[in-house]
């Protein structure tokens, strides 16, 4: 699914992701993470300018 890419996650975060992926019925952690990222990126892609993207990232708590 990730084309061979690997992303390291803190073990506690990975445990939380596994828990919710199982609860939600995802076939794998990778499927859950991919879906979550797609949803977040869709929000950001609605922005027309870099400034709007920065505001959205601030609103989502990703940047200060």
Number of C-alpha atoms within 10 A of each C-alpha: 7 9 5 6 6 7 6 6 10 7 9 9 10 12 13 11 18 18 12 13 18 14 9 10 9 15 10 13 17 15 14 19 15 13 13 11 11 12 11 12 11 10 13 18 12 11 14 9 10 10 10 14 16 16 17 18 16 12 11 13 9 10 10 9
